[in-house]
Amino acid sequence: MKKYLKYIGITALFFLLALVRWFENDLFYDPYLLFFQNDYLYLDSPRQEVLKLVANTTLRFVINTMLSIAILYLFFKDKSVIKFASLVYVFSFVILIALFMFFVLNPKQENYYLFFNIRRFLIQPILLLLLLPAFYYNRLS
């Protein structure tokens, strides 16, 4: 029975991550959502409120991080995994948000693709997709 609750919890947390993505237009201010859906390599950067954009991107990163760490906890039940994952998330956030702000404040068309990928790491749970198999492999070793 305990194993089933674990799987139900993990499934529910993945569902919450999907809901964050599904309702991203309603929950978060991000003028780049529509911008990157178009042929952005040939467009000018959209106007944005920098503070509001950074705050909403940070909020989305924090929500995804909390859900991701909860998934890692339910999956591994190991505090050392959670501590290491937390350090990875904090370190990644500091670097990625600095780069994100640089590209927001200095938009150049030749940097749009790099900006797109940095933004993707901030607003989507890509780190979970990297950490989950890494910790699983480490556990097998």
Order of alpha helices (4+ residues) and beta strands (2+ residues): alpha-alpha-alpha-alpha-alpha-alpha-alpha
